[in-house]
Structures are given as C-alpha cells and as structure tokens.
Amino acid sequence: MIAAALAGLSLVIFLVVYSGAAEVASAMLLLGWWLAPITLFHVVPLFFSTLSWRTLMPPADRTPVLDAVWIRWIRESINALLPVAGVGGDFVGARLAHRRGLPGVPAAATMVVDTTVGVVTQLVFVVAGVALLIARYGGASSVPAARALLIGVGALATLVAIFVSLQHRSLFLRFGGFARRFAPAKWSTMFTGSALAIDAAIVATYGRGFSLLRANVLRLAAWAGSAGEIWLLMGFLHKPFSATDAFVLESLTSGVSAVAFMVPGALGAQEGGFVVFGALMGLPADTALAISLSKRVRELLLGLPGLFVWHCIEGRYFLRRGEDRALCNVHCDGAVAVVGEAVAGEDVAGDSVTGGRPSPSRRSARRI
C-alpha cells in the first residue's frame, strides 16, 4: 500500500510538470479563497450520505441526525487521508455510533450494508456517466477510455456481488471460524454468538425493502450532488461548464478512484482520470489538474479537523476508562482494607476469648 501511494504521488508530480506547473499554479491562485465555499459545499453530499446510512438503522435505535453527521464526517476523513483502503473509517464509524447509543449488533450490520449501498450506487453513478459521455461526446476517441473504465467497473461489480452473497451466507460466522484458529479458546463462544447476531441483523436490514430503497436513492443523490463541486470550481475559474458535464466528469473520475481503492486516497489515479476524461470533454490538462488538486485541498480542509476530533474523542474515552479503572482499584483496595480490619478485630477478640490461642479466622488466614 505504501508502494502504491509513492507511485501515485510520482504520477501526480509527473502530470503537474507535464501539464505545466505554472499553469496549474495560476489556476489554483485564481481560485484562492473561493476554495472555502467549495469546501463547505461538500456538506451537501455528506448530509445525504448520512441520511442514507441512518435510514438503514432500526427505527427505534437511530442515531440522532447531528451525531450521525459528525460521525460520517470523521468516517470520511479517515478514509480520505489514512491508508485504510477506503474502509477503515467505516469500522470507526460503527464504533462511534455504538458509543452514541446504537446497539453494537445493529451498528456493525448497518455499517456493512451502508458500505455495500455506497459501492453499488457508485457503480450506477459511473455507468450513468459513461452513457452520458458517449451520448454527448460520442466518437472514436471516447470509446476506448469508456470501455477501459467499464471493464474495471465490471470487475469491481463482480467483487461486490460476491460480497453481497457472502453477507447472506453467514459472513461473520465464517470469519469467526477463521479467527478462532488464532483467538483464545475462551473467546470462541462469545465471538460465535456475536457473529450469528450480526449475520442475522444484516439479513434483516436487507429485508426492510422500503428502507433499503430509500437508502439507495439518498446515496445516489449524494453522488449526484458531489458534481456540484466541479460546477462551482469551473464557475470560479470563469470557464463555461454545464451541470451535466460536471455530472459526467465527477462520475467518471469517481469510477477511476473506486477501481483504484487499494491506492491510499486514489493518489495519482484521480488526477489521471481528470486529465484523460477532461481531455475528452475539451478541458486543458492544467484545468483538469486544478480541479483534482482543489478536491485534494477540500479533503485536507475537512479531513484534518475530522482526524483531530476523532483523536480527541478516542483520547478522552481512554482517559475515562483509565479513571474508571483507577476508581475501581481504589474501591477494591478500600474494601480489602475494611475486610482486613474486620478480620484483625475478630482475631483480637478471639485471642481474648480463647486465652491467646489463634481464632478460627486467623487459622484460616494462615492456611491461605
């Protein structure tokens, strides 16, 4: 994964130099403070993604909207900035949702289904973009790039289909059987019971037809809304670009990023996608790279505070656990001292009664 990140970074540098570093820098300077409203606009797709995830939760236990939003923010920050293959933030999201009142089993189950919904709707988003690309920019030049992207999307769709099939065939129980080979024997029964409960909750989540449909629609709205960033960027660069073109470019580049999910942050893959598909739509390479780098800036402006908040939350949690353990130790030590004093008092009383012979409690203590 580190090698992939280094290769991606090298590709980014090459593309910037090849396209003209001065032109790219000029475009970024032209944006300037306009990057602030572009960054804030990302709250729109983030909010729709949050509503999609929250819809999958059991109605009686749903996390409050504001809590779900900041958890989603932290989740996306981790996936965007840390080398976790785009899924590490999902585990953290389930953990944080559980701490905010969502029971552990639904937290794990809804996170698995939400991740699946995100990938499936992204594939639909990409296919729609390919169809619009061919319809608007049909020609021999666009077909090879579209075909290559569809091949990658098809491979990813196959993996998703296998993943969904495993979810309906005791995914966590199978994983538990593998983990039992390495985990202590005393954990086996507990892990098996939790795995069975999570597998049942996943199947039940898929069984809530209307909620699942609503989650997919909301997530598609989030993908479509993310195209607004490109539309705003092009407006601030004083370059005419329609909302449909922004939709096409966003969908195609998100498809490239999805196929390159093992590369941290799709570094290099995203930039290459913008250059290739931007060229098919008449965008100069320096403008396409400016769009991609602006997205990187947005990830940093939103992601770094998200990582900081996550660090503070986890730090406070572990400190609280440490204080609780210390308090428990104080109570336990106090209880032991009280018992010791009581035993000592009993022994003194026993000596006075038995004429100096050890009391039964003292003899028991000596045997111990």
C-alpha positions as CSV (number, residue, x, y, z in Angstrom):
1,M,0.0,0.0,0.0
2,I,2.9,2.3,0.7
3,A,4.4,1.5,-2.6
4,A,1.1,2.3,-4.3
5,A,1.0,5.6,-2.5
6,L,4.5,6.5,-3.6
7,A,3.7,5.5,-7.2
8,G,0.6,7.6,-7.1
9,L,2.5,10.6,-5.8
10,S,5.1,10.3,-8.5
11,L,2.3,10.2,-11.1
12,V,0.8,13.4,-9.7
13,I,4.1,15.2,-9.8
14,F,4.7,14.0,-13.4
15,L,1.2,15.2,-14.5
16,V,1.7,18.6,-12.9
17,V,5.1,19.1,-14.6
18,Y,4.0,17.7,-17.9
19,S,0.8,19.8,-18.0
20,G,2.7,22.9,-17.0
21,A,3.3,23.6,-13.3
22,A,3.0,27.4,-13.9
23,E,-0.5,27.0,-15.5
24,V,-1.7,24.7,-12.7
25,A,-0.4,27.1,-10.1
26,S,-2.0,30.0,-11.8
27,A,-5.4,28.2,-11.8
28,M,-5.1,27.4,-8.1
29,L,-4.2,31.0,-7.3
30,L,-7.2,32.2,-9.3
31,L,-9.4,30.0,-7.1
32,G,-7.8,31.4,-3.9
33,W,-10.4,32.0,-1.2
34,W,-13.1,30.5,-3.4
35,L,-11.9,27.1,-2.2
36,A,-13.7,27.9,1.1
37,P,-17.3,27.8,-0.3
38,I,-16.3,24.9,-2.5
39,T,-15.2,23.0,0.7
40,L,-18.3,24.0,2.5
41,F,-20.5,22.7,-0.4
42,H,-19.2,19.2,0.4
43,V,-21.5,19.3,3.4
44,V,-24.4,18.7,1.0
45,P,-23.4,15.3,-0.3
46,L,-22.1,14.4,3.1
47,F,-25.6,15.1,4.6
48,F,-27.3,12.9,2.0
49,S,-24.9,10.1,2.7
50,T,-25.6,10.5,6.4
51,L,-29.3,10.2,5.8
52,S,-28.8,7.1,3.7
53,W,-26.8,5.4,6.4
54,R,-29.2,6.5,9.2
55,T,-32.2,5.1,7.2
56,L,-30.7,1.6,7.5
57,M,-30.7,1.8,11.3
58,P,-33.5,0.2,13.2
59,P,-36.1,3.0,13.7
60,A,-36.2,2.6,17.5
61,D,-32.4,3.0,17.8
62,R,-31.5,5.5,15.1
63,T,-28.6,7.8,16.0
64,P,-29.7,11.5,16.2
65,V,-29.1,13.3,12.9
66,L,-26.4,15.7,14.2
67,D,-24.5,12.8,15.8
68,A,-24.7,10.8,12.6
69,V,-23.4,13.8,10.6
70,W,-20.2,14.3,12.6
71,I,-19.6,10.5,12.8
72,R,-19.9,10.5,9.0
73,W,-17.5,13.4,8.8
74,I,-14.9,11.5,10.8
75,R,-15.5,8.4,8.8
76,E,-14.9,10.1,5.5
77,S,-11.8,11.9,6.9
78,I,-10.2,8.6,7.9
79,N,-11.0,7.0,4.5
80,A,-9.7,10.0,2.6
81,L,-6.5,10.7,4.5
82,L,-5.3,7.5,6.0
83,P,-4.0,4.3,4.2
84,V,-7.0,2.1,5.2
85,A,-8.2,1.0,1.7
86,G,-11.2,3.2,1.9
87,V,-12.9,1.1,4.6
88,G,-11.1,1.8,7.9
89,G,-13.3,4.8,8.6
90,D,-16.3,2.5,8.4
91,F,-15.2,0.4,11.3
92,V,-14.5,3.6,13.3
93,G,-18.0,4.9,12.3
94,A,-19.6,1.8,13.7
95,R,-17.6,2.1,16.9
96,L,-18.6,5.8,17.4
97,A,-22.3,5.1,16.6
98,H,-22.3,2.4,19.3
99,R,-20.9,4.8,21.8
100,R,-23.7,7.3,20.9
101,G,-26.4,4.7,21.8
102,L,-26.8,2.5,18.8
103,P,-26.5,-1.2,20.0
104,G,-23.4,-3.0,18.9
105,V,-25.1,-5.5,16.6
106,P,-27.1,-3.0,14.5
107,A,-24.1,-0.7,14.4
108,A,-22.0,-3.4,12.8
109,A,-24.8,-4.6,10.5
110,T,-25.9,-1.2,9.2
111,M,-22.3,-0.2,8.6
112,V,-21.7,-3.3,6.4
113,V,-24.9,-2.7,4.4
114,D,-24.2,1.0,4.1
115,T,-20.8,0.3,2.7
116,T,-22.4,-2.0,0.2
117,V,-25.0,0.5,-0.7
118,G,-22.3,3.1,-1.3
119,V,-20.4,1.0,-3.7
120,V,-23.4,-0.3,-5.6
121,T,-24.8,3.3,-6.1
122,Q,-21.4,4.5,-7.1
123,L,-21.3,1.9,-9.9
124,V,-24.8,3.1,-11.0
125,F,-23.4,6.6,-11.0
126,V,-20.4,5.7,-13.1
127,V,-22.5,3.8,-15.7
128,A,-24.8,6.8,-16.0
129,G,-21.8,9.0,-16.6
130,V,-20.4,6.7,-19.3
131,A,-23.7,6.7,-21.0
132,L,-23.9,10.5,-21.0
133,L,-20.3,10.8,-22.1
134,I,-21.0,8.6,-25.2
135,A,-24.3,10.5,-25.9
136,R,-22.7,14.0,-25.6
137,Y,-19.2,13.4,-26.8
138,G,-19.7,10.3,-29.0
139,G,-16.8,9.4,-31.2
140,A,-13.9,7.1,-31.7
141,S,-11.8,9.0,-29.0
142,S,-14.2,8.5,-26.1
143,V,-15.0,4.8,-26.7
144,P,-11.6,3.3,-25.6
145,A,-11.5,5.2,-22.4
146,A,-15.1,4.4,-21.6
147,R,-14.5,0.7,-22.4
148,A,-11.5,0.6,-20.1
149,L,-13.4,2.2,-17.3
150,L,-16.4,-0.2,-17.8
151,I,-14.0,-3.2,-17.6
152,G,-12.7,-2.0,-14.2
153,V,-16.2,-1.3,-13.0
154,G,-17.4,-4.7,-14.2
155,A,-14.6,-6.3,-12.2
156,L,-15.5,-4.3,-9.1
157,A,-19.2,-5.2,-9.6
158,T,-18.2,-8.9,-9.6
159,L,-16.4,-8.4,-6.2
160,V,-19.4,-6.6,-4.8
161,A,-21.8,-9.3,-5.9
162,I,-19.6,-11.9,-4.2
163,F,-19.5,-9.7,-1.1
164,V,-23.3,-9.4,-1.0
165,S,-23.7,-13.1,-1.5
166,L,-21.4,-13.8,1.5
167,Q,-23.4,-11.3,3.6
168,H,-26.4,-13.6,3.1
169,R,-24.4,-16.7,3.9
170,S,-23.1,-16.0,7.4
171,L,-20.2,-13.8,6.5
172,F,-19.2,-13.0,10.1
173,L,-19.7,-16.6,11.3
174,R,-17.3,-17.7,8.5
175,F,-14.8,-15.1,9.6
176,G,-15.3,-16.1,13.2
177,G,-14.4,-19.7,12.3
178,F,-11.2,-18.5,10.7
179,A,-10.4,-16.2,13.7
180,R,-11.0,-19.0,16.2
181,R,-7.8,-20.6,15.0
182,F,-5.8,-17.7,16.4
183,A,-8.0,-16.4,19.2
184,P,-8.0,-17.7,22.8
185,A,-10.5,-20.6,23.3
186,K,-12.5,-18.6,25.9
187,W,-13.4,-16.1,23.2
188,S,-14.8,-18.6,20.8
189,T,-18.3,-18.9,22.3
190,M,-18.7,-15.2,22.8
191,F,-17.5,-14.4,19.2
192,T,-19.7,-17.1,17.7
193,G,-22.8,-15.7,19.4
194,S,-22.0,-12.1,18.2
195,A,-21.2,-13.3,14.7
196,L,-24.6,-15.1,14.5
197,A,-26.4,-12.0,15.7
198,I,-24.6,-9.6,13.3
199,D,-25.3,-12.0,10.3
200,A,-29.0,-12.1,11.2
201,A,-29.1,-8.3,11.6
202,I,-27.5,-7.9,8.1
203,V,-30.1,-10.1,6.5
204,A,-32.9,-8.3,8.4
205,T,-31.6,-4.9,7.1
206,Y,-31.7,-6.1,3.5
207,G,-35.2,-7.4,4.2
208,R,-36.5,-3.9,5.0
209,G,-37.3,-3.2,1.4
210,F,-38.5,0.4,1.6
211,S,-35.7,1.5,3.9
212,L,-33.2,-0.1,1.6
213,L,-34.7,1.6,-1.4
214,R,-34.7,4.9,0.3
215,A,-31.1,4.5,1.4
216,N,-30.1,3.8,-2.2
217,V,-32.0,6.9,-3.5
218,L,-30.4,9.1,-0.9
219,R,-26.9,7.8,-1.6
220,L,-27.4,8.4,-5.4
221,A,-28.5,11.9,-4.5
222,A,-25.2,12.3,-2.6
223,W,-23.2,11.1,-5.6
224,A,-25.0,13.4,-8.0
225,G,-24.7,16.3,-5.5
226,S,-20.9,15.9,-5.4
227,A,-20.8,17.0,-9.0
228,G,-21.7,20.5,-7.7
229,E,-18.1,21.0,-6.6
230,I,-16.9,20.7,-10.2
231,W,-19.6,23.0,-11.4
232,L,-18.7,25.6,-8.8
233,L,-15.0,25.3,-9.5
234,M,-15.4,25.9,-13.2
235,G,-17.6,28.9,-12.5
236,F,-14.9,30.4,-10.2
237,L,-12.3,29.7,-12.9
238,H,-14.5,31.7,-15.4
239,K,-14.8,28.7,-17.7
240,P,-18.3,27.7,-19.0
241,F,-19.2,24.2,-17.9
242,S,-22.8,22.8,-17.7
243,A,-24.2,20.9,-14.7
244,T,-24.5,17.8,-17.0
245,D,-20.8,18.0,-17.9
246,A,-19.9,18.3,-14.3
247,F,-22.0,15.2,-13.5
248,V,-20.2,13.3,-16.3
249,L,-16.7,14.3,-15.2
250,E,-17.4,13.6,-11.5
251,S,-19.0,10.2,-12.2
252,L,-16.1,9.0,-14.4
253,T,-13.4,10.2,-12.1
254,S,-15.1,8.6,-9.1
255,G,-15.2,5.4,-11.0
256,V,-11.4,5.6,-11.5
257,S,-11.0,6.2,-7.8
258,A,-13.3,3.3,-6.9
259,V,-11.3,0.9,-9.1
260,A,-8.0,2.1,-7.5
261,F,-9.4,1.7,-4.0
262,M,-6.2,0.0,-2.8
263,V,-4.2,3.2,-3.5
264,P,-4.4,5.5,-0.5
265,G,-6.7,8.4,-1.4
266,A,-6.6,7.2,-5.1
267,L,-3.4,9.3,-5.3
268,G,-2.4,9.7,-8.9
269,A,-5.4,7.7,-10.2
270,Q,-7.8,10.6,-9.5
271,E,-5.5,13.1,-11.2
272,G,-5.0,10.8,-14.2
273,G,-8.8,10.3,-14.5
274,F,-9.4,14.1,-14.6
275,V,-6.7,14.6,-17.3
276,V,-7.9,11.7,-19.5
277,F,-11.7,12.3,-19.3
278,G,-11.3,16.1,-19.1
279,A,-9.5,16.0,-22.4
280,L,-12.4,14.1,-24.0
281,M,-14.6,16.9,-22.8
282,G,-12.4,19.6,-24.1
283,L,-10.7,20.6,-20.8
284,P,-7.0,21.6,-20.9
285,A,-4.8,19.4,-18.7
286,D,-3.9,22.3,-16.4
287,T,-7.6,23.0,-15.7
288,A,-8.3,19.3,-15.1
289,L,-5.4,19.1,-12.6
290,A,-6.6,22.3,-10.9
291,I,-10.0,20.6,-10.3
292,S,-8.3,17.5,-8.9
293,L,-5.9,19.4,-6.7
294,S,-8.8,21.6,-5.4
295,K,-10.6,18.4,-4.3
296,R,-7.4,17.4,-2.5
297,V,-7.4,20.8,-0.7
298,R,-11.0,20.2,0.3
299,E,-10.1,16.8,1.7
300,L,-7.4,18.3,3.8
301,L,-9.5,21.3,5.0
302,L,-12.3,18.9,6.1
303,G,-10.3,15.8,6.8
304,L,-7.6,17.2,9.1
305,P,-10.0,18.7,11.6
306,G,-12.0,15.4,11.4
307,L,-8.9,13.4,12.3
308,F,-8.2,15.8,15.2
309,V,-11.7,15.5,16.6
310,W,-11.5,11.7,16.3
311,H,-8.2,11.8,18.2
312,C,-9.7,13.9,20.9
313,I,-12.8,11.6,21.2
314,E,-10.6,8.5,21.5
315,G,-8.2,10.1,23.8
316,R,-11.0,11.2,26.2
317,Y,-12.6,7.8,26.0
318,F,-9.3,6.0,27.0
319,L,-8.7,8.6,29.8
320,R,-12.2,8.0,31.1
321,R,-11.6,4.2,31.1
322,G,-8.3,4.8,32.9
323,E,-10.1,6.9,35.6
324,D,-12.8,4.3,35.9
325,R,-10.2,1.6,36.4
326,A,-8.3,3.7,39.0
327,L,-11.6,4.4,40.8
328,C,-12.4,0.7,40.8
329,N,-9.0,-0.1,42.2
330,V,-9.4,2.5,45.0
331,H,-12.8,1.0,45.9
332,C,-11.4,-2.6,45.8
333,D,-8.4,-1.6,47.9
334,G,-10.7,0.2,50.4
335,A,-12.9,-2.9,50.6
336,V,-9.9,-5.1,51.2
337,A,-8.7,-2.8,53.9
338,V,-12.1,-2.8,55.6
339,V,-12.2,-6.6,55.4
340,G,-8.7,-6.8,56.8
341,E,-9.5,-4.6,59.7
342,A,-12.6,-6.6,60.4
343,V,-10.6,-9.8,60.4
344,A,-7.9,-8.3,62.6
345,G,-10.6,-7.1,65.1
346,E,-12.1,-10.5,65.1
347,D,-8.7,-12.1,65.8
348,V,-8.1,-9.7,68.7
349,A,-11.5,-10.6,70.2
350,G,-10.8,-14.2,69.6
351,D,-7.5,-14.1,71.4
352,S,-9.1,-12.5,74.4
353,V,-11.7,-15.2,74.5
354,T,-9.5,-18.2,73.7
355,G,-6.8,-17.2,76.0
356,G,-4.3,-16.3,73.4
357,R,-5.0,-19.2,71.0
358,P,-5.4,-18.2,67.4
359,S,-9.0,-17.6,66.4
360,P,-10.6,-19.7,63.7
361,S,-10.4,-16.8,61.2
362,R,-6.7,-16.4,61.9
363,R,-6.0,-20.1,61.4
364,S,-7.9,-19.9,58.2
365,A,-5.9,-16.9,57.1
366,R,-2.6,-18.7,57.9
367,R,-3.7,-21.7,55.9
368,I,-4.5,-19.4,53.0
